[in-house]
Amino acid sequence: MEQNNDRDYLVLKDITKVFRDGKGNSVIAVNDISLTIKKGDFVTLLGPSGCGKTTTLRVVAGFELQTAGDVTLDGKLINDVAAFDRNMPMVFQSYALFPHLTIFENIAYGLKLRKLSKEVIRNDVAMVSQMVNLVGLENRYPGELSGGQQQRVALARALVLKPEIILFDEPLSNLDAKLRMQTRTEIKRVQQMLGITALYVTHDQSEALSMSDQIVIMNRGKIAQVGTPENIYNNPNSSFVADFIGNANFIDATVAEVGTDSLTVTVQSKSLAVEKPAEEFSEGEEVFLAIKPEAVDISLSPTGFKGKLDVSSFLGSITEYKIEFENSFITAVHSNTEGTMKHFNMGEDVHLDFKKDFFHVYKK
């Protein structure tokens, strides 16, 4: 399947979805969103619970009918096309396998509904089984497989239909951390190999960052930011995105000077020059200075900003520090490479150095 990333493939235009709660009140789950997905791209809808990402996915799948707006696939309006006829198989969090059918029968289920010949079914199931490392398990039942193997069966069942687009609804949530990493690598490998367009829903930032060509951050039914993983992580356009995607620290600061290309802010009576944001700021304005944990350096040298170590957590490859700073707490993360581990005592006065290239300024 040949990729063509310059071609608009799935287009959502002005999509709104309104539900009724138990009291008959209107609840807006998706609020007038528009999104264009290129052919062959892996796009992730990322956001907290209740942000509208799963509802958006279900509208694309045809499981939910939007209240307003249009869904276009490959130039064709599909608003009135039934879910079964959209050829957009979905891989679910719960696997949704038939427990009374063998692995072969589960994978072949959609092909049998299409009334394909036994030979075609046998060949296609064999092909995808090899692709997702299920060879030798075809005669077992789902209950005899591990969670990771069951999720690969669910993926194979979708792939065997040879779709142009595949949908994922939190597919790795039931797996442990190691299996999640292995399975997301498998999903990405197969998606790239086949050039399939993928729309993936998750609340896990690491999944989104590691798998996606484009990330769509959602919040309260709206799109907060769209961009590549690198762009969104390094250039969040709001305090919400900075906090959600990078667990940013937010430090109270005051604008001291507004220059042509830079903004000077004061923290602990010290001045910091940061790149001027797109928003307009005025001198004397109270702002948030956001900086990621990995851009905070800790030392005992009497330089930089003053803080007090509250607690440290050794996490293997990194150590995470919680530091009392300006009547609040901030987090610093240090890589535990050989010879560079740092040791601080709880309650110890420390000094912080902020890497200013990683600063972002937001309005309060």
Contacts in CASP RR format, 6 or more apart in sequence:
PFRMAT RR
TARGET T0000
AUTHOR 0000-0000-0000
METHOD contacts of the structure
MODEL  1
MEQNNDRDYLVLKDITKVFRDGKGNSVIAVNDISLTIKKGDFVTLLGPSG
CGKTTTLRVVAGFELQTAGDVTLDGKLINDVAAFDRNMPMVFQSYALFPH
LTIFENIAYGLKLRKLSKEVIRNDVAMVSQMVNLVGLENRYPGELSGGQQ
QRVALARALVLKPEIILFDEPLSNLDAKLRMQTRTEIKRVQQMLGITALY
VTHDQSEALSMSDQIVIMNRGKIAQVGTPENIYNNPNSSFVADFIGNANF
IDATVAEVGTDSLTVTVQSKSLAVEKPAEEFSEGEEVFLAIKPEAVDISL
SPTGFKGKLDVSSFLGSITEYKIEFENSFITAVHSNTEGTMKHFNMGEDV
HLDFKKDFFHVYKK
1 164 0 8 1.000
1 194 0 8 1.000
1 195 0 8 1.000
1 196 0 8 1.000
2 195 0 8 1.000
3 39 0 8 1.000
3 40 0 8 1.000
3 195 0 8 1.000
4 38 0 8 1.000
4 39 0 8 1.000
4 40 0 8 1.000
5 38 0 8 1.000
5 39 0 8 1.000
5 40 0 8 1.000
5 41 0 8 1.000
5 213 0 8 1.000
6 38 0 8 1.000
6 39 0 8 1.000
7 38 0 8 1.000
7 39 0 8 1.000
8 36 0 8 1.000
8 37 0 8 1.000
8 38 0 8 1.000
8 39 0 8 1.000
8 75 0 8 1.000
9 37 0 8 1.000
9 38 0 8 1.000
9 39 0 8 1.000
9 40 0 8 1.000
9 41 0 8 1.000
9 73 0 8 1.000
9 74 0 8 1.000
9 164 0 8 1.000
9 165 0 8 1.000
9 197 0 8 1.000
10 36 0 8 1.000
10 37 0 8 1.000
10 60 0 8 1.000
10 71 0 8 1.000
10 72 0 8 1.000
10 73 0 8 1.000
10 165 0 8 1.000
10 197 0 8 1.000
10 199 0 8 1.000
11 35 0 8 1.000
11 36 0 8 1.000
11 37 0 8 1.000
11 70 0 8 1.000
11 71 0 8 1.000
11 72 0 8 1.000
11 73 0 8 1.000
11 75 0 8 1.000
12 33 0 8 1.000
12 34 0 8 1.000
12 35 0 8 1.000
12 36 0 8 1.000
12 56 0 8 1.000
12 59 0 8 1.000
12 60 0 8 1.000
12 69 0 8 1.000
12 70 0 8 1.000
12 71 0 8 1.000
13 34 0 8 1.000
13 69 0 8 1.000
13 70 0 8 1.000
13 71 0 8 1.000
13 72 0 8 1.000
14 32 0 8 1.000
14 33 0 8 1.000
14 34 0 8 1.000
14 68 0 8 1.000
14 69 0 8 1.000
14 70 0 8 1.000
15 30 0 8 1.000
15 32 0 8 1.000
15 33 0 8 1.000
15 34 0 8 1.000
15 56 0 8 1.000
15 59 0 8 1.000
15 66 0 8 1.000
15 68 0 8 1.000
15 69 0 8 1.000
15 70 0 8 1.000
15 71 0 8 1.000
16 28 0 8 1.000
16 30 0 8 1.000
16 31 0 8 1.000
16 32 0 8 1.000
16 33 0 8 1.000
16 66 0 8 1.000
16 67 0 8 1.000
16 68 0 8 1.000
16 69 0 8 1.000
17 28 0 8 1.000
17 29 0 8 1.000
17 30 0 8 1.000
17 55 0 8 1.000
17 56 0 8 1.000
17 59 0 8 1.000
17 64 0 8 1.000
17 66 0 8 1.000
17 67 0 8 1.000
18 26 0 8 1.000
18 27 0 8 1.000
18 28 0 8 1.000
18 29 0 8 1.000
18 67 0 8 1.000
19 26 0 8 1.000
19 27 0 8 1.000
19 29 0 8 1.000
20 26 0 8 1.000
20 27 0 8 1.000
21 27 0 8 1.000
28 221 0 8 1.000
29 50 0 8 1.000
29 52 0 8 1.000
29 55 0 8 1.000
29 221 0 8 1.000
30 52 0 8 1.000
30 55 0 8 1.000
30 56 0 8 1.000
30 59 0 8 1.000
30 66 0 8 1.000
30 221 0 8 1.000
31 220 0 8 1.000
31 221 0 8 1.000
31 222 0 8 1.000
32 68 0 8 1.000
32 222 0 8 1.000
33 56 0 8 1.000
33 218 0 8 1.000
33 221 0 8 1.000
33 222 0 8 1.000
33 223 0 8 1.000
34 223 0 8 1.000
35 216 0 8 1.000
35 223 0 8 1.000
35 226 0 8 1.000
37 43 0 8 1.000
37 197 0 8 1.000
37 199 0 8 1.000
37 214 0 8 1.000
38 197 0 8 1.000
38 213 0 8 1.000
39 197 0 8 1.000
40 195 0 8 1.000
40 196 0 8 1.000
40 197 0 8 1.000
40 198 0 8 1.000
41 197 0 8 1.000
41 198 0 8 1.000
41 213 0 8 1.000
41 214 0 8 1.000
42 188 0 8 1.000
42 191 0 8 1.000
42 192 0 8 1.000
42 197 0 8 1.000
42 198 0 8 1.000
42 200 0 8 1.000
42 211 0 8 1.000
42 212 0 8 1.000
42 213 0 8 1.000
42 214 0 8 1.000
43 197 0 8 1.000
43 198 0 8 1.000
43 199 0 8 1.000
43 200 0 8 1.000
43 212 0 8 1.000
43 213 0 8 1.000
43 214 0 8 1.000
43 215 0 8 1.000
43 216 0 8 1.000
44 199 0 8 1.000
44 200 0 8 1.000
44 201 0 8 1.000
44 202 0 8 1.000
44 207 0 8 1.000
44 208 0 8 1.000
44 211 0 8 1.000
44 212 0 8 1.000
44 214 0 8 1.000
44 215 0 8 1.000
44 216 0 8 1.000
45 53 0 8 1.000
45 56 0 8 1.000
45 57 0 8 1.000
45 199 0 8 1.000
45 200 0 8 1.000
45 201 0 8 1.000
45 202 0 8 1.000
45 216 0 8 1.000
45 218 0 8 1.000
46 53 0 8 1.000
46 202 0 8 1.000
46 203 0 8 1.000
46 205 0 8 1.000
46 208 0 8 1.000
46 215 0 8 1.000
46 216 0 8 1.000
46 217 0 8 1.000
46 218 0 8 1.000
46 244 0 8 1.000
46 245 0 8 1.000
47 53 0 8 1.000
47 203 0 8 1.000
47 217 0 8 1.000
47 218 0 8 1.000
47 219 0 8 1.000
47 244 0 8 1.000
48 203 0 8 1.000
48 219 0 8 1.000
48 244 0 8 1.000
49 203 0 8 1.000
50 221 0 8 1.000
51 218 0 8 1.000
51 219 0 8 1.000
51 220 0 8 1.000
51 221 0 8 1.000
52 218 0 8 1.000
52 221 0 8 1.000
53 201 0 8 1.000
53 203 0 8 1.000
53 216 0 8 1.000
53 218 0 8 1.000
54 169 0 8 1.000
54 170 0 8 1.000
54 201 0 8 1.000
55 64 0 8 1.000
56 201 0 8 1.000
56 218 0 8 1.000
57 90 0 8 1.000
57 167 0 8 1.000
57 169 0 8 1.000
57 199 0 8 1.000
57 201 0 8 1.000
58 64 0 8 1.000
59 65 0 8 1.000
59 66 0 8 1.000
59 71 0 8 1.000
60 71 0 8 1.000
60 88 0 8 1.000
60 167 0 8 1.000
60 199 0 8 1.000
61 83 0 8 1.000
61 86 0 8 1.000
61 88 0 8 1.000
61 90 0 8 1.000
61 167 0 8 1.000
62 81 0 8 1.000
62 82 0 8 1.000
62 83 0 8 1.000
62 86 0 8 1.000
62 88 0 8 1.000
63 83 0 8 1.000
65 79 0 8 1.000
66 79 0 8 1.000
69 79 0 8 1.000
70 77 0 8 1.000
70 79 0 8 1.000
71 77 0 8 1.000
71 78 0 8 1.000
71 79 0 8 1.000
72 78 0 8 1.000
73 86 0 8 1.000
73 165 0 8 1.000
74 164 0 8 1.000
78 86 0 8 1.000
87 161 0 8 1.000
87 163 0 8 1.000
87 164 0 8 1.000
87 165 0 8 1.000
88 163 0 8 1.000
88 165 0 8 1.000
88 166 0 8 1.000
88 167 0 8 1.000
89 157 0 8 1.000
89 158 0 8 1.000
89 159 0 8 1.000
89 161 0 8 1.000
89 163 0 8 1.000
89 166 0 8 1.000
89 167 0 8 1.000
90 158 0 8 1.000
90 166 0 8 1.000
90 167 0 8 1.000
90 168 0 8 1.000
90 169 0 8 1.000
91 151 0 8 1.000
91 154 0 8 1.000
91 155 0 8 1.000
91 158 0 8 1.000
91 166 0 8 1.000
91 167 0 8 1.000
91 168 0 8 1.000
91 169 0 8 1.000
91 171 0 8 1.000
92 154 0 8 1.000
92 169 0 8 1.000
92 170 0 8 1.000
92 171 0 8 1.000
93 169 0 8 1.000
93 170 0 8 1.000
93 171 0 8 1.000
93 172 0 8 1.000
93 173 0 8 1.000
93 174 0 8 1.000
94 174 0 8 1.000
95 142 0 8 1.000
95 147 0 8 1.000
95 150 0 8 1.000
95 151 0 8 1.000
95 153 0 8 1.000
95 154 0 8 1.000
95 174 0 8 1.000
96 154 0 8 1.000
97 106 0 8 1.000
97 142 0 8 1.000
97 150 0 8 1.000
97 153 0 8 1.000
97 154 0 8 1.000
97 157 0 8 1.000
98 105 0 8 1.000
98 106 0 8 1.000
98 109 0 8 1.000
98 142 0 8 1.000
99 141 0 8 1.000
99 142 0 8 1.000
99 143 0 8 1.000
100 141 0 8 1.000
101 109 0 8 1.000
101 141 0 8 1.000
101 142 0 8 1.000
102 138 0 8 1.000
102 139 0 8 1.000
102 140 0 8 1.000
102 141 0 8 1.000
103 129 0 8 1.000
103 134 0 8 1.000
103 137 0 8 1.000
103 138 0 8 1.000
103 139 0 8 1.000
103 140 0 8 1.000
103 141 0 8 1.000
103 142 0 8 1.000
103 145 0 8 1.000
103 153 0 8 1.000
104 125 0 8 1.000
104 138 0 8 1.000
104 139 0 8 1.000
106 142 0 8 1.000
106 153 0 8 1.000
106 157 0 8 1.000
107 125 0 8 1.000
107 128 0 8 1.000
107 129 0 8 1.000
107 134 0 8 1.000
107 138 0 8 1.000
107 153 0 8 1.000
107 156 0 8 1.000
107 157 0 8 1.000
107 160 0 8 1.000
108 121 0 8 1.000
108 124 0 8 1.000
108 125 0 8 1.000
108 160 0 8 1.000
109 157 0 8 1.000
110 157 0 8 1.000
110 160 0 8 1.000
110 161 0 8 1.000
111 120 0 8 1.000
111 121 0 8 1.000
111 124 0 8 1.000
111 125 0 8 1.000
111 160 0 8 1.000
111 161 0 8 1.000
112 121 0 8 1.000
116 124 0 8 1.000
124 160 0 8 1.000
124 162 0 8 1.000
125 138 0 8 1.000
125 156 0 8 1.000
125 160 0 8 1.000
126 135 0 8 1.000
127 160 0 8 1.000
128 134 0 8 1.000
128 156 0 8 1.000
128 159 0 8 1.000
128 160 0 8 1.000
129 135 0 8 1.000
129 136 0 8 1.000
129 137 0 8 1.000
129 138 0 8 1.000
129 156 0 8 1.000
131 156 0 8 1.000
131 159 0 8 1.000
131 190 0 8 1.000
131 193 0 8 1.000
132 152 0 8 1.000
132 155 0 8 1.000
132 156 0 8 1.000
132 159 0 8 1.000
132 186 0 8 1.000
132 190 0 8 1.000
133 152 0 8 1.000
133 186 0 8 1.000
134 149 0 8 1.000
134 152 0 8 1.000
134 153 0 8 1.000
134 156 0 8 1.000
137 145 0 8 1.000
137 149 0 8 1.000
142 150 0 8 1.000
142 153 0 8 1.000
143 150 0 8 1.000
145 153 0 8 1.000
146 179 0 8 1.000
147 174 0 8 1.000
147 175 0 8 1.000
147 179 0 8 1.000
148 175 0 8 1.000
148 179 0 8 1.000
148 182 0 8 1.000
148 183 0 8 1.000
151 171 0 8 1.000
151 172 0 8 1.000
151 174 0 8 1.000
151 175 0 8 1.000
151 183 0 8 1.000
152 183 0 8 1.000
152 186 0 8 1.000
154 171 0 8 1.000
155 171 0 8 1.000
155 186 0 8 1.000
155 187 0 8 1.000
155 190 0 8 1.000
158 166 0 8 1.000
159 166 0 8 1.000
159 190 0 8 1.000
159 194 0 8 1.000
159 196 0 8 1.000
163 196 0 8 1.000
164 196 0 8 1.000
164 197 0 8 1.000
165 196 0 8 1.000
165 197 0 8 1.000
165 198 0 8 1.000
165 199 0 8 1.000
166 191 0 8 1.000
166 196 0 8 1.000
166 197 0 8 1.000
166 198 0 8 1.000
166 199 0 8 1.000
167 198 0 8 1.000
167 199 0 8 1.000
167 200 0 8 1.000
168 187 0 8 1.000
168 198 0 8 1.000
168 199 0 8 1.000
168 200 0 8 1.000
168 201 0 8 1.000
168 202 0 8 1.000
169 201 0 8 1.000
170 201 0 8 1.000
170 202 0 8 1.000
170 203 0 8 1.000
171 183 0 8 1.000
171 187 0 8 1.000
171 200 0 8 1.000
172 179 0 8 1.000
172 180 0 8 1.000
172 183 0 8 1.000
172 184 0 8 1.000
172 202 0 8 1.000
172 204 0 8 1.000
172 207 0 8 1.000
173 202 0 8 1.000
173 204 0 8 1.000
175 183 0 8 1.000
180 204 0 8 1.000
180 207 0 8 1.000
184 207 0 8 1.000
184 210 0 8 1.000
184 211 0 8 1.000
187 198 0 8 1.000
187 211 0 8 1.000
188 210 0 8 1.000
188 211 0 8 1.000
190 196 0 8 1.000
191 198 0 8 1.000
200 207 0 8 1.000
200 208 0 8 1.000
200 211 0 8 1.000
200 212 0 8 1.000
202 208 0 8 1.000
205 244 0 8 1.000
205 245 0 8 1.000
205 246 0 8 1.000
208 215 0 8 1.000
208 229 0 8 1.000
209 215 0 8 1.000
209 229 0 8 1.000
209 233 0 8 1.000
209 245 0 8 1.000
210 229 0 8 1.000
212 228 0 8 1.000
212 229 0 8 1.000
213 228 0 8 1.000
214 226 0 8 1.000
214 227 0 8 1.000
214 228 0 8 1.000
215 226 0 8 1.000
215 227 0 8 1.000
215 228 0 8 1.000
215 229 0 8 1.000
215 232 0 8 1.000
215 245 0 8 1.000
216 223 0 8 1.000
216 225 0 8 1.000
216 226 0 8 1.000
216 227 0 8 1.000
217 223 0 8 1.000
217 224 0 8 1.000
217 225 0 8 1.000
217 226 0 8 1.000
217 232 0 8 1.000
217 240 0 8 1.000
217 241 0 8 1.000
217 244 0 8 1.000
217 245 0 8 1.000
218 224 0 8 1.000
219 240 0 8 1.000
219 244 0 8 1.000
224 237 0 8 1.000
224 238 0 8 1.000
224 240 0 8 1.000
224 241 0 8 1.000
225 232 0 8 1.000
225 236 0 8 1.000
225 237 0 8 1.000
225 238 0 8 1.000
225 241 0 8 1.000
232 241 0 8 1.000
232 245 0 8 1.000
233 245 0 8 1.000
233 246 0 8 1.000
234 358 0 8 1.000
235 360 0 8 1.000
236 242 0 8 1.000
236 245 0 8 1.000
236 246 0 8 1.000
236 248 0 8 1.000
236 290 0 8 1.000
236 360 0 8 1.000
238 362 0 8 1.000
239 248 0 8 1.000
239 250 0 8 1.000
239 288 0 8 1.000
239 290 0 8 1.000
239 362 0 8 1.000
242 248 0 8 1.000
242 290 0 8 1.000
242 360 0 8 1.000
242 362 0 8 1.000
243 250 0 8 1.000
243 290 0 8 1.000
246 292 0 8 1.000
247 292 0 8 1.000
247 293 0 8 1.000
247 331 0 8 1.000
248 290 0 8 1.000
248 291 0 8 1.000
248 292 0 8 1.000
248 293 0 8 1.000
248 360 0 8 1.000
249 290 0 8 1.000
249 291 0 8 1.000
249 292 0 8 1.000
249 293 0 8 1.000
249 296 0 8 1.000
249 330 0 8 1.000
249 331 0 8 1.000
250 288 0 8 1.000
250 289 0 8 1.000
250 290 0 8 1.000
250 362 0 8 1.000
251 267 0 8 1.000
251 288 0 8 1.000
251 289 0 8 1.000
251 290 0 8 1.000
251 291 0 8 1.000
251 325 0 8 1.000
251 326 0 8 1.000
251 330 0 8 1.000
252 267 0 8 1.000
252 286 0 8 1.000
252 288 0 8 1.000
252 289 0 8 1.000
252 326 0 8 1.000
252 328 0 8 1.000
253 265 0 8 1.000
253 266 0 8 1.000
253 267 0 8 1.000
253 272 0 8 1.000
253 286 0 8 1.000
253 287 0 8 1.000
253 288 0 8 1.000
253 289 0 8 1.000
253 361 0 8 1.000
254 265 0 8 1.000
254 266 0 8 1.000
254 284 0 8 1.000
254 285 0 8 1.000
254 286 0 8 1.000
254 287 0 8 1.000
255 263 0 8 1.000
255 264 0 8 1.000
255 265 0 8 1.000
255 281 0 8 1.000
255 282 0 8 1.000
255 283 0 8 1.000
255 284 0 8 1.000
255 285 0 8 1.000
255 287 0 8 1.000
256 264 0 8 1.000
256 265 0 8 1.000
256 266 0 8 1.000
256 271 0 8 1.000
256 283 0 8 1.000
256 284 0 8 1.000
257 263 0 8 1.000
257 264 0 8 1.000
257 283 0 8 1.000
258 264 0 8 1.000
258 276 0 8 1.000
258 281 0 8 1.000
258 282 0 8 1.000
258 283 0 8 1.000
259 276 0 8 1.000
260 276 0 8 1.000
261 275 0 8 1.000
261 276 0 8 1.000
262 273 0 8 1.000
262 274 0 8 1.000
262 275 0 8 1.000
262 276 0 8 1.000
263 273 0 8 1.000
263 274 0 8 1.000
263 275 0 8 1.000
263 276 0 8 1.000
263 277 0 8 1.000
263 281 0 8 1.000
263 361 0 8 1.000
264 271 0 8 1.000
264 272 0 8 1.000
264 273 0 8 1.000
264 274 0 8 1.000
265 271 0 8 1.000
265 272 0 8 1.000
265 274 0 8 1.000
265 287 0 8 1.000
265 289 0 8 1.000
265 361 0 8 1.000
266 272 0 8 1.000
267 289 0 8 1.000
267 305 0 8 1.000
267 326 0 8 1.000
268 305 0 8 1.000
268 306 0 8 1.000
268 326 0 8 1.000
270 304 0 8 1.000
270 305 0 8 1.000
272 289 0 8 1.000
272 354 0 8 1.000
272 356 0 8 1.000
272 359 0 8 1.000
273 356 0 8 1.000
274 289 0 8 1.000
274 356 0 8 1.000
274 359 0 8 1.000
274 360 0 8 1.000
274 361 0 8 1.000
275 359 0 8 1.000
277 360 0 8 1.000
277 361 0 8 1.000
277 362 0 8 1.000
279 363 0 8 1.000
281 287 0 8 1.000
281 361 0 8 1.000
281 363 0 8 1.000
285 363 0 8 1.000
286 364 0 8 1.000
287 361 0 8 1.000
287 362 0 8 1.000
287 363 0 8 1.000
287 364 0 8 1.000
288 361 0 8 1.000
288 362 0 8 1.000
288 363 0 8 1.000
288 364 0 8 1.000
289 359 0 8 1.000
289 360 0 8 1.000
289 361 0 8 1.000
290 359 0 8 1.000
290 360 0 8 1.000
290 361 0 8 1.000
290 362 0 8 1.000
291 354 0 8 1.000
291 355 0 8 1.000
291 358 0 8 1.000
291 359 0 8 1.000
291 360 0 8 1.000
292 358 0 8 1.000
293 320 0 8 1.000
293 330 0 8 1.000
293 331 0 8 1.000
293 332 0 8 1.000
293 333 0 8 1.000
294 332 0 8 1.000
294 333 0 8 1.000
294 335 0 8 1.000
295 354 0 8 1.000
295 355 0 8 1.000
295 357 0 8 1.000
295 358 0 8 1.000
295 359 0 8 1.000
296 323 0 8 1.000
296 330 0 8 1.000
296 331 0 8 1.000
296 332 0 8 1.000
296 333 0 8 1.000
296 352 0 8 1.000
296 353 0 8 1.000
296 354 0 8 1.000
296 355 0 8 1.000
297 332 0 8 1.000
297 334 0 8 1.000
297 352 0 8 1.000
297 353 0 8 1.000
297 354 0 8 1.000
297 355 0 8 1.000
298 309 0 8 1.000
298 321 0 8 1.000
298 323 0 8 1.000
298 332 0 8 1.000
298 334 0 8 1.000
298 342 0 8 1.000
298 344 0 8 1.000
298 350 0 8 1.000
298 351 0 8 1.000
298 352 0 8 1.000
299 350 0 8 1.000
299 351 0 8 1.000
299 353 0 8 1.000
300 344 0 8 1.000
300 348 0 8 1.000
300 350 0 8 1.000
300 351 0 8 1.000
301 351 0 8 1.000
302 351 0 8 1.000
303 351 0 8 1.000
303 353 0 8 1.000
304 351 0 8 1.000
304 352 0 8 1.000
304 353 0 8 1.000
305 325 0 8 1.000
305 351 0 8 1.000
305 352 0 8 1.000
305 353 0 8 1.000
305 354 0 8 1.000
306 349 0 8 1.000
306 350 0 8 1.000
306 351 0 8 1.000
306 352 0 8 1.000
307 323 0 8 1.000
307 324 0 8 1.000
307 325 0 8 1.000
307 349 0 8 1.000
307 350 0 8 1.000
307 351 0 8 1.000
307 352 0 8 1.000
308 323 0 8 1.000
308 324 0 8 1.000
308 325 0 8 1.000
308 347 0 8 1.000
308 348 0 8 1.000
308 349 0 8 1.000
308 350 0 8 1.000
309 321 0 8 1.000
309 322 0 8 1.000
309 323 0 8 1.000
309 324 0 8 1.000
309 344 0 8 1.000
309 345 0 8 1.000
309 346 0 8 1.000
309 347 0 8 1.000
309 348 0 8 1.000
309 349 0 8 1.000
309 350 0 8 1.000
310 322 0 8 1.000
310 323 0 8 1.000
310 324 0 8 1.000
310 329 0 8 1.000
310 346 0 8 1.000
310 347 0 8 1.000
311 321 0 8 1.000
311 322 0 8 1.000
311 346 0 8 1.000
312 319 0 8 1.000
312 320 0 8 1.000
312 321 0 8 1.000
312 322 0 8 1.000
312 344 0 8 1.000
312 346 0 8 1.000
313 319 0 8 1.000
313 320 0 8 1.000
313 321 0 8 1.000
313 322 0 8 1.000
314 336 0 8 1.000
316 336 0 8 1.000
317 335 0 8 1.000
317 336 0 8 1.000
318 333 0 8 1.000
318 334 0 8 1.000
318 335 0 8 1.000
318 336 0 8 1.000
319 333 0 8 1.000
319 334 0 8 1.000
319 336 0 8 1.000
319 341 0 8 1.000
319 342 0 8 1.000
320 331 0 8 1.000
320 332 0 8 1.000
320 333 0 8 1.000
321 331 0 8 1.000
321 332 0 8 1.000
321 333 0 8 1.000
321 334 0 8 1.000
321 344 0 8 1.000
322 329 0 8 1.000
322 330 0 8 1.000
322 331 0 8 1.000
323 329 0 8 1.000
323 330 0 8 1.000
323 331 0 8 1.000
323 332 0 8 1.000
323 350 0 8 1.000
323 352 0 8 1.000
325 352 0 8 1.000
330 352 0 8 1.000
332 352 0 8 1.000
334 340 0 8 1.000
334 341 0 8 1.000
334 342 0 8 1.000
344 350 0 8 1.000
END
